[in-house]
């Protein structure tokens, strides 16, 4: 399990500034989190539970792709995470 630090604000360029951080996001379904994987891809936590201590279940898989040369390859980030500073 890895712990993601809470970012002070929503990122302008998450791929450069925010790897392994998160911010709270309010949706029509309530409060959730947007996280940035180790490869700099931002994504909203959906279809997951976040407990009072910030543990996210099930594990989080990045669904983005990255350009490597002339090919698109899926991101390989897949982790069990805890959101540091979660106020759930």
C-alpha positions as CSV (number, residue, x, y, z in Angstrom):
1,X,0.0,0.0,0.0
2,X,1.2,3.5,-0.8
3,X,0.1,6.8,0.7
4,X,-0.8,9.7,-1.5
5,X,-0.3,13.2,-0.2
6,X,-3.1,15.8,-0.4
7,X,-2.2,18.5,-2.8
8,X,-3.0,22.1,-1.7
9,X,-5.1,22.8,-4.8
10,X,-6.1,21.3,-8.2
11,X,-3.1,21.0,-10.4
12,X,-2.5,23.1,-13.6
13,X,-0.2,20.4,-15.0
14,X,-0.5,17.2,-13.0
15,X,1.8,15.3,-15.3
16,X,4.7,17.5,-14.2
17,X,3.8,18.7,-10.8
18,X,1.7,16.2,-8.9
19,X,2.7,12.5,-9.1
20,X,1.3,10.5,-6.2
21,X,-1.0,13.3,-4.9
22,X,-4.7,13.8,-4.6
23,X,-7.4,16.5,-4.2
24,X,-11.0,16.2,-3.0
25,X,-13.6,16.6,-5.7
26,X,-17.4,17.1,-5.2
27,X,-19.6,15.3,-7.6
28,X,-23.4,14.9,-7.8
29,X,-22.8,11.6,-5.9
30,X,-20.9,13.3,-3.0
31,X,-17.2,13.9,-2.3
32,X,-14.5,11.7,-3.9
33,X,-10.9,12.2,-4.9
34,X,-8.9,12.9,-8.1
35,X,-5.6,11.2,-7.9
36,X,-2.4,11.4,-10.0
37,X,-0.5,8.1,-10.6
38,X,3.3,7.8,-10.5
39,X,3.3,8.4,-14.3
40,X,1.5,11.8,-14.0
41,X,-2.0,10.8,-15.2
42,X,-4.9,12.3,-13.3
43,X,-8.1,10.4,-12.8
44,X,-11.2,10.5,-10.7
45,X,-11.8,7.7,-8.1
46,X,-15.1,6.2,-9.2
47,X,-16.6,2.8,-8.3
48,X,-14.4,2.7,-5.1
49,X,-15.0,3.1,-1.4
50,X,-12.9,5.5,0.7
51,X,-13.1,4.8,4.4
52,X,-12.6,7.3,7.2
53,X,-8.9,6.7,7.3
54,X,-8.5,7.3,3.6
55,X,-8.1,3.7,2.5
56,X,-9.4,3.1,-1.0
57,X,-10.9,-0.2,-2.0
58,X,-10.7,-1.9,-4.4
59,X,-7.1,-1.1,-5.6
60,X,-6.7,1.7,-8.1
61,X,-5.7,1.1,-11.7
62,X,-4.7,3.9,-14.1
63,X,-6.6,3.6,-17.3
64,X,-4.6,6.2,-19.3
65,X,-2.2,5.5,-22.1
66,X,1.3,7.0,-22.7
67,X,3.0,7.7,-26.0
68,X,6.3,5.8,-26.3
69,X,7.8,6.6,-29.7
70,X,5.1,6.0,-32.2
71,X,2.9,3.7,-30.1
72,X,0.4,4.2,-27.3
73,X,0.9,1.9,-24.4
74,X,-1.3,1.4,-21.3
75,X,-0.1,2.9,-18.0
76,X,1.2,0.2,-15.7
77,X,0.3,1.9,-12.4
78,X,-1.9,-0.3,-10.2
79,X,-1.8,0.2,-6.4
80,X,-3.6,-0.1,-3.1
81,X,-3.7,3.4,-1.9
82,X,-4.4,5.5,1.2
83,X,-5.3,9.2,0.9
84,X,-3.4,11.2,3.5
85,X,-5.6,13.9,5.1
86,X,-8.9,12.4,3.9
87,X,-11.8,13.9,5.9
88,X,-14.4,11.3,5.1
